[in-house]
Structure formats: structure tokens, C-alpha cells
Amino acid sequence: MRLIPAPIAALPRDARVLMAARAARSFGQGAMVAAFALYLHALGFDAGAIGAVLGAAALFGAVLTAIVGPASDRRGRRGFLLGYEAMTAAAAAVALATTNTSLLVAAAVVGGFGRGANGAAGPFAPVEQAWLARVLPRSQRGRVFSLNSALGFAGMAVGALLAAGLHLALHGSLAVVDRALFALPLAGAVASFVLVLSAEDPELPPPAAAPALLEERRRRENRHLAILAFANGLNGFGIGMVGPLMAYWFARRYGHDLASIGPAMAVSFVLGAAGSALAGRMSARHGVVGTVWRMRAVGIVLLALTPLSPTFGLAAALYALRAAFNQGTVGVRQALAAGLTDARRRGFASTLNNLSLQIPRAFGPLVAGALLHRGHLALPFFIGAAFQLAYLIVYTRAFRDQDSATADAD
């Protein structure tokens, strides 16, 4: 009996290790996405305060991303990922051990609880992406990055179901449930630490081109990265308007609790995993950009329809289906970003890709929380859909020629 699926077993060892670490993290992230905002609400936080906590976590992550991604180009990848796992484990241990609100908020900001990074290493994701891209040929990146994303979504689905199950088992006591759930990100961080420790940090190759050619390549790369950052800014703000507060919105709009919200979020993660697998296959036929605009266009329509739903079941179904088309493109988009530069700047490129998403995404919950606090339950969705449509137009126009690039940047 084969314990590891053939597509994964055939990959380089370090790629398998990084994917296993992502899977280990994803369980705790899924539980926190489903439960953390509801936990803060149970502790007396209003929508504005919840948005502020989530926004502060995103901004803290953005600062770390700006530091560690470029630094990893010079100092290697493994040490930074080990540092991230240790930091996450410490934050989860504090949240597991305390009921003090100030300590909990501090732990949430450091640990990024409730953000949901699809199993990625949070603000250290550029390090992880650059490492994975380094050990894979360009021809495999779209498929493998999509598979990696699917693993993260699947793990988050399990985590969300665990949150709902624990909620029912402990008779709906959120204060008890959420404190117990912090054991999941703690265990995931420990497991990921051990896995990353076993991997070998690859050495960067020496420059292969003459200085004049390198300078021309650098200018071309910088143009692409600047456009990507602008497009990501639009996308990040649109995502931040809805994603981080979705569990709270379900509770506020329909009066449901974690017992039903957890499974609803789990279904969205399962469909996100299915969408990732679909995007990996589509990219072989339509290219990355062709796949992104086809899938994201459907996702935008579903996002705009979600707040118009008269029932919780229909809203949850639309949101989950939207995840397949929207979040399913994460892997192929990361693969395209990783291919915009050569290996010596890949940490920087992945940092810019993530940072240009994170900073606008940090402001999304602040705006959305204020709107929800004032009773505007549909407006965040419409604003988010408008920004994601603008992103899709810019992204498609700017990178439609990238699909024809065949040379490997390494």
C-alpha cells in the first residue's frame, strides 16, 4: 500500500518536507479561522475591536515579512522558518495558558490567530515559497504549488471541524473551547519545527549572466514586481473586507454559533482544496493567467451574491463555492510570482508579493468591522468584490504574456 500519493512521492525530499510542514500547520489555522473571532466576541469584543485585533496581527506580520524575506536571500531559508515555528509555538502556549485579555491579544498579534494562511508560514511564507521554488523546476511549479495549497486547505477543513466538534463536546462553552483549540497551532508548530529541522537549506547558484545582461534583467523584473504589488494591493484590501470576519458575520447575520459555522467553514476549505487541484490542471491548458481570470471572475460573482442570501445555508453554500474559484488560484499565482525573478532575488520577490497583499489586507478588517458595527452587513462584500474585480483586470492585462515564458529564471 502506498502511504504517500504518487505525485508527492516523486518530488524532491525537501519539497515533501515543506509540504508536510504546511499540512501540520493547517489544522490549527483552520480551527482559529472558525473560532477565534467568535471567541473574542464571547469575551465582549465588538465588531470594531475584533477587526482591530485582526488588523494589528496582519500589520505585525507585514513588518516581519518585510524583514525576513530579503534577509533569507542572503542568510538562507531554514533558520528563519525554524524561528517562525518557535514564535508560533510560544504564542499558542501563552494563549492556551492564560485568560488575561491583554496577553491574549498580544499572543494573537504575534501568532496571527484567526487570519488563516492556508497552512503557509504566515509572515515567513516568502521564505517557504522561495525555498520550494528553488528545489523545483519551473515546469513543475504551477502544479506543485497548487497541490501544496490544496494540502493546506484540506488541513484547515479538518481544523474547522475539530473546532465545531469540540464546541459540541464541551456544551458550547466558547471560553473553554477556544483555549483548548490553541493546542492545535501549538502542536502544529512543534511538528513543523521538527520537519523543517530535517531539511537541507539549498545554496544559491552564482550569477550565470554578464553584468550588463543582469542589469537589464533586473530592470525588467522590477517593472513586473511593481505592477504585481499594485494589483495585489487591490486584491488584499478586497480580501480583508470579508475573509477575516466571515465567521463573525455568519453569527451576526443569521444568529448561528460555532457548531454550524465550523462545518460551513470546513466545507469552504474543502472546496478551496478542490479548486487548487483544478487550478493546477487548468494551468497546463490555459496558463496561469488564463486560469486566474476564469476562476476569479466566477468567485467575484459568488462573493457579491453571498450577502443577499435569505438563509444561512444558502449563504454558506455560496461562500464555500466561492472559495473553490477564488482561493483555489493561490498556488498558481504564487508560482507565477516566484518565476518573475531569478533564484538570487526570489525571497525578495515573494516578500513583495506577500507584503503587497498583507498591508492592504490589514486595513480591510478595520473598515469592515466599522461597517458591521454600524449595521451595514452587505456593504463589505460589495466593496470587496469591486476591489477584487479591479485586481483581476490589472493582473490579467499585466501578466498575460508571462504564460508564454519558457526559460527558467534559475
C-alpha positions as CSV (number, residue, x, y, z in Angstrom):
1,M,0.0,0.0,0.0
2,R,1.3,3.4,-0.9
3,L,1.1,5.8,2.0
4,I,2.1,8.9,0.1
5,P,0.3,9.8,-3.2
6,A,2.4,9.3,-6.3
7,P,2.6,13.0,-7.3
8,I,4.1,13.8,-3.9
9,A,6.3,10.8,-3.6
10,A,8.1,11.7,-6.8
11,L,9.0,15.2,-5.6
12,P,12.4,16.1,-4.2
13,R,12.7,15.3,-0.5
14,D,12.9,18.9,0.7
15,A,9.7,19.7,-1.3
16,R,7.9,16.9,0.5
17,V,9.2,18.1,3.9
18,L,8.0,21.7,3.3
19,M,4.6,20.4,2.2
20,A,4.3,18.2,5.3
21,A,5.1,21.2,7.5
22,R,2.4,23.1,5.8
23,A,-0.1,20.4,6.4
24,A,0.9,20.3,10.1
25,R,0.3,24.0,10.5
26,S,-3.0,24.0,8.7
27,F,-5.1,22.2,11.3
28,G,-4.6,24.9,13.9
29,Q,-5.1,27.6,11.4
30,G,-8.4,26.2,10.3
31,A,-9.6,25.9,13.9
32,M,-8.6,29.5,14.6
33,V,-10.4,30.9,11.5
34,A,-13.6,29.2,12.5
35,A,-13.4,30.0,16.2
36,F,-11.1,32.9,17.1
37,A,-13.3,35.9,16.1
38,L,-16.3,34.2,17.8
39,Y,-14.1,33.7,20.9
40,L,-13.3,37.4,21.0
41,H,-17.0,38.2,20.6
42,A,-17.8,35.9,23.5
43,L,-15.2,37.8,25.6
44,G,-17.1,41.1,24.9
45,F,-15.2,42.5,21.9
46,D,-17.5,44.3,19.4
47,A,-17.0,44.1,15.6
48,G,-14.7,47.1,15.6
49,A,-12.5,45.7,18.3
50,I,-12.3,42.3,16.6
51,G,-11.4,43.9,13.3
52,A,-8.7,45.9,15.1
53,V,-7.1,42.8,16.6
54,L,-7.1,41.0,13.3
55,G,-5.8,44.1,11.5
56,A,-3.0,44.5,14.1
57,A,-2.0,40.9,13.6
58,A,-1.8,41.5,9.8
59,L,0.3,44.6,10.2
60,F,2.7,42.9,12.6
61,G,3.0,40.1,10.0
62,A,3.7,42.6,7.3
63,V,6.6,44.1,9.3
64,L,8.1,40.6,9.8
65,T,7.6,39.8,6.1
66,A,9.5,42.9,5.0
67,I,12.5,41.9,7.2
68,V,12.8,38.1,6.8
69,G,12.1,37.6,3.0
70,P,15.0,39.7,1.6
71,A,17.2,38.6,4.5
72,S,16.7,34.9,3.6
73,D,18.2,35.6,0.2
74,R,21.5,36.3,1.9
75,R,21.4,34.1,5.0
76,G,19.5,31.0,3.9
77,R,15.9,29.8,4.5
78,R,15.9,27.2,7.2
79,G,16.8,29.3,10.2
80,F,14.0,31.8,9.5
81,L,11.4,29.1,9.2
82,L,12.6,27.5,12.5
83,G,12.3,30.9,14.1
84,Y,8.7,31.2,12.9
85,E,7.7,27.8,14.3
86,A,9.2,28.7,17.6
87,M,7.4,32.1,17.7
88,T,4.1,30.5,16.8
89,A,4.5,27.8,19.5
90,A,5.3,30.4,22.1
91,A,2.2,32.5,21.2
92,A,-0.1,29.4,21.2
93,A,1.3,28.3,24.6
94,V,0.6,31.8,26.1
95,A,-3.0,31.8,24.7
96,L,-3.5,28.2,25.9
97,A,-2.4,29.1,29.4
98,T,-4.0,32.5,30.1
99,T,-7.4,34.2,30.3
100,N,-5.8,37.7,30.5
101,T,-7.2,39.8,27.7
102,S,-4.1,41.8,27.1
103,L,-1.9,38.7,26.9
104,L,-4.4,37.0,24.6
105,V,-4.4,40.0,22.2
106,A,-0.6,40.1,22.2
107,A,-0.4,36.4,21.5
108,A,-3.0,36.8,18.7
109,V,-0.9,39.5,17.1
110,V,2.3,37.5,17.3
111,G,0.7,34.2,16.3
112,G,-1.6,35.6,13.6
113,F,-4.6,33.7,15.0
114,G,-7.8,33.9,13.0
115,R,-6.0,35.1,9.8
116,G,-5.8,31.8,8.1
117,A,-2.7,31.4,5.9
118,N,-3.8,28.1,4.2
119,G,-1.1,26.3,6.2
120,A,1.7,28.6,5.0
121,A,4.2,30.0,7.4
122,G,2.4,33.3,8.0
123,P,4.7,36.3,7.6
124,F,7.5,33.9,6.8
125,A,5.7,32.5,3.8
126,P,8.1,34.2,1.3
127,V,10.9,32.2,2.8
128,E,8.9,29.0,2.4
129,Q,7.8,29.9,-1.2
130,A,11.4,30.8,-2.3
131,W,12.7,27.5,-0.8
132,L,10.1,25.4,-2.5
133,A,10.6,27.2,-5.9
134,R,14.4,26.6,-5.6
135,V,14.0,22.8,-5.4
136,L,11.5,22.6,-8.2
137,P,12.0,23.2,-12.0
138,R,9.8,25.9,-13.4
139,S,7.7,23.5,-15.4
140,Q,6.5,21.8,-12.1
141,R,5.9,24.9,-10.0
142,G,2.3,25.6,-11.0
143,R,1.2,22.0,-10.3
144,V,3.2,21.6,-7.1
145,F,2.3,25.0,-5.7
146,S,-1.4,24.2,-6.3
147,L,-1.0,20.8,-4.7
148,N,0.7,22.4,-1.7
149,S,-2.2,24.9,-1.5
150,A,-4.7,22.0,-1.6
151,L,-3.0,20.3,1.3
152,G,-3.3,23.5,3.3
153,F,-7.0,23.9,2.6
154,A,-7.7,20.2,3.4
155,G,-5.9,20.6,6.8
156,M,-7.8,23.8,7.6
157,A,-11.1,21.9,6.9
158,V,-10.2,19.3,9.4
159,G,-9.2,22.0,11.9
160,A,-12.5,23.8,11.5
161,L,-14.4,20.6,12.0
162,L,-12.4,19.9,15.1
163,A,-13.4,23.3,16.4
164,A,-17.1,22.6,15.9
165,G,-16.8,19.1,17.4
166,L,-15.1,20.4,20.5
167,H,-17.7,23.1,20.8
168,L,-20.4,20.4,20.9
169,A,-18.5,18.1,23.2
170,L,-17.9,20.9,25.7
171,H,-21.6,22.0,25.5
172,G,-20.9,25.3,23.7
173,S,-18.7,27.0,26.2
174,L,-16.6,29.2,23.9
175,A,-14.2,30.2,26.7
176,V,-13.3,26.6,27.3
177,V,-13.4,25.6,23.6
178,D,-11.1,28.2,22.2
179,R,-8.5,27.9,25.0
180,A,-8.4,24.1,24.2
181,L,-8.1,24.8,20.5
182,F,-4.8,26.7,20.9
183,A,-3.3,23.3,21.5
184,L,-3.7,22.7,17.7
185,P,-1.4,25.5,16.5
186,L,1.0,24.7,19.3
187,A,1.2,21.0,18.2
188,G,1.4,22.1,14.5
189,A,4.3,24.5,15.2
190,V,6.2,21.8,17.1
191,A,5.7,19.2,14.3
192,S,6.7,21.7,11.7
193,F,9.8,22.7,13.6
194,V,11.0,19.1,13.6
195,L,10.2,18.7,9.9
196,V,12.0,21.9,8.8
197,L,15.0,20.9,11.0
198,S,15.4,17.8,8.9
199,A,15.5,19.7,5.6
200,E,18.7,21.0,3.9
201,D,18.9,24.6,3.1
202,P,19.9,24.8,-0.6
203,E,22.8,27.0,-1.7
204,L,22.1,29.8,-4.2
205,P,23.8,29.5,-7.6
206,P,26.3,32.1,-8.7
207,P,25.2,34.6,-11.3
208,A,25.1,33.0,-14.8
209,A,24.9,36.1,-17.0
210,A,27.2,39.0,-17.7
211,P,26.7,42.2,-15.6
212,A,25.1,44.1,-18.4
213,L,22.6,41.3,-19.0
214,L,21.9,41.0,-15.3
215,E,21.2,44.8,-15.1
216,E,18.7,44.6,-17.9
217,R,17.0,41.6,-16.3
218,R,16.9,43.4,-13.0
219,R,15.1,46.4,-14.6
220,R,12.6,44.0,-16.3
221,E,12.0,42.1,-13.1
222,N,11.4,45.4,-11.1
223,R,8.8,46.5,-13.6
224,H,6.9,43.3,-13.2
225,L,7.2,43.4,-9.4
226,A,5.9,46.9,-9.3
227,I,2.8,46.0,-11.3
228,L,2.3,42.9,-9.2
229,A,2.5,44.9,-6.0
230,F,-0.2,47.4,-7.2
231,A,-2.5,44.6,-8.3
232,N,-2.0,42.7,-5.0
233,G,-2.9,45.9,-3.1
234,L,-6.3,45.9,-4.7
235,N,-6.7,42.2,-4.1
236,G,-5.5,42.4,-0.5
237,F,-7.9,45.1,0.5
238,G,-10.8,43.2,-1.1
239,I,-9.9,40.0,0.7
240,G,-9.6,41.8,4.0
241,M,-13.0,43.3,3.8
242,V,-14.6,39.8,4.1
243,G,-12.4,36.9,4.9
244,P,-11.1,37.6,8.5
245,L,-14.6,38.5,9.8
246,M,-16.6,35.8,7.9
247,A,-17.3,33.6,11.0
248,Y,-18.4,36.7,12.9
249,W,-20.6,37.8,10.0
250,F,-22.4,34.4,9.9
251,A,-23.1,34.8,13.6
252,R,-24.2,38.4,13.3
253,R,-26.3,37.9,10.2
254,Y,-28.0,34.6,10.9
255,G,-27.6,34.0,14.7
256,H,-25.6,30.8,14.3
257,D,-22.8,29.6,16.5
258,L,-19.6,27.6,16.1
259,A,-21.5,24.3,15.9
260,S,-22.8,25.2,12.5
261,I,-20.3,27.9,11.4
262,G,-17.3,25.5,11.9
263,P,-18.7,22.9,9.4
264,A,-19.6,25.7,7.0
265,M,-16.0,27.0,7.1
266,A,-14.7,23.4,6.7
267,V,-16.7,23.0,3.5
268,S,-15.2,26.2,2.1
269,F,-11.7,24.9,2.8
270,V,-12.5,21.5,1.2
271,L,-13.7,23.3,-1.9
272,G,-10.7,25.5,-1.7
273,A,-8.6,22.4,-1.9
274,A,-10.6,21.1,-4.8
275,G,-10.2,24.5,-6.5
276,S,-6.4,24.3,-6.0
277,A,-6.3,20.9,-7.7
278,L,-8.5,22.2,-10.5
279,A,-6.3,25.3,-11.0
280,G,-3.2,23.1,-11.2
281,R,-4.8,21.1,-14.0
282,M,-6.2,24.2,-15.8
283,S,-2.9,26.0,-15.8
284,A,-1.4,23.3,-18.0
285,R,-4.0,24.1,-20.6
286,H,-4.8,27.8,-20.1
287,G,-1.7,29.0,-18.4
288,V,-1.6,30.7,-15.0
289,V,-3.2,34.0,-16.1
290,G,-5.9,32.3,-18.2
291,T,-6.7,30.1,-15.2
292,V,-6.8,33.0,-12.7
293,W,-9.1,35.2,-14.7
294,R,-11.5,32.4,-15.4
295,M,-11.8,31.2,-11.9
296,R,-11.6,34.5,-10.1
297,A,-14.4,36.0,-12.3
298,V,-16.8,33.3,-11.1
299,G,-15.6,33.9,-7.5
300,I,-16.3,37.6,-7.6
301,V,-19.9,36.9,-8.7
302,L,-20.4,34.4,-5.9
303,L,-18.9,36.9,-3.4
304,A,-21.4,39.6,-4.4
305,L,-24.3,37.2,-4.1
306,T,-23.5,35.9,-0.7
307,P,-24.8,38.8,1.5
308,L,-28.1,38.7,-0.5
309,S,-28.9,35.2,0.7
310,P,-32.0,34.9,2.9
311,T,-30.8,31.9,4.8
312,F,-27.6,30.7,6.5
313,G,-27.5,27.6,4.4
314,L,-27.5,29.4,1.0
315,A,-25.0,32.0,2.2
316,A,-22.7,29.3,3.5
317,A,-23.0,27.4,0.2
318,L,-22.2,30.4,-1.9
319,Y,-19.3,31.4,0.3
320,A,-17.9,27.8,0.1
321,L,-18.3,27.6,-3.6
322,R,-16.7,30.9,-4.0
323,A,-13.6,29.6,-2.1
324,A,-13.1,26.9,-4.8
325,F,-12.8,29.6,-7.5
326,N,-11.2,32.3,-5.6
327,Q,-8.8,30.7,-3.1
328,G,-8.1,27.8,-5.4
329,T,-5.9,30.1,-7.5
330,V,-3.5,30.8,-4.7
331,G,-0.9,28.2,-5.7
332,V,-0.7,29.1,-9.4
333,R,-0.4,32.8,-8.5
334,Q,2.4,32.1,-6.1
335,A,4.1,30.1,-8.8
336,L,3.9,33.0,-11.3
337,A,5.3,35.4,-8.7
338,A,8.2,33.0,-7.9
339,G,9.1,33.0,-11.6
340,L,9.3,36.8,-12.1
341,T,12.9,36.8,-10.7
342,D,15.9,34.6,-10.6
343,A,16.8,32.4,-7.6
344,R,19.0,35.1,-6.0
345,R,16.1,37.5,-5.6
346,R,13.3,35.0,-5.0
347,G,13.0,35.8,-1.3
348,F,12.6,39.5,-2.2
349,A,10.1,38.8,-4.9
350,S,8.0,36.5,-2.6
351,T,8.2,39.1,0.1
352,L,6.9,41.8,-2.2
353,N,4.2,39.5,-3.4
354,N,3.1,38.8,0.2
355,L,3.6,42.2,1.6
356,S,1.6,44.0,-1.0
357,L,-1.3,41.7,-0.1
358,Q,-0.8,41.8,3.7
359,I,-0.7,45.6,4.3
360,P,-4.0,46.4,2.4
361,R,-5.5,43.2,3.9
362,A,-4.7,44.6,7.4
363,F,-6.8,47.6,6.8
364,G,-9.7,45.6,5.3
365,P,-10.9,44.2,8.7
366,L,-10.7,47.7,10.2
367,V,-13.1,49.2,7.6
368,A,-15.3,46.1,7.5
369,G,-15.5,46.0,11.3
370,A,-16.6,49.6,11.5
371,L,-19.2,49.0,8.8
372,L,-20.6,45.9,10.5
373,H,-20.7,47.7,13.8
374,R,-23.0,50.3,12.2
375,G,-25.2,47.6,10.8
376,H,-24.0,47.6,7.1
377,L,-23.9,43.9,6.7
378,A,-23.8,43.7,2.9
379,L,-21.6,46.6,2.1
380,P,-18.2,45.0,2.9
381,F,-19.0,42.2,0.4
382,F,-19.8,44.7,-2.4
383,I,-16.7,46.8,-1.7
384,G,-14.6,43.6,-1.5
385,A,-16.0,42.4,-4.9
386,A,-15.3,45.7,-6.5
387,F,-11.6,45.7,-5.4
388,Q,-11.1,42.1,-6.5
389,L,-12.6,42.9,-9.9
390,A,-10.1,45.8,-10.3
391,Y,-7.3,43.4,-9.3
392,L,-8.4,40.9,-11.9
393,I,-8.4,43.5,-14.7
394,V,-4.9,44.8,-13.8
395,Y,-3.4,41.3,-13.2
396,T,-4.7,39.9,-16.5
397,R,-3.6,42.8,-18.6
398,A,-0.1,42.9,-17.0
399,F,0.8,39.3,-16.9
400,R,-1.0,37.6,-19.9
401,D,2.4,37.3,-21.7
402,Q,4.0,35.5,-18.8
403,D,2.3,32.3,-19.7
404,S,4.4,32.1,-22.9
405,A,7.7,32.4,-21.0
406,T,9.6,29.1,-21.2
407,A,13.0,30.0,-19.9
408,D,13.7,29.0,-16.3
409,A,14.9,32.0,-14.3
410,D,17.3,29.9,-12.3
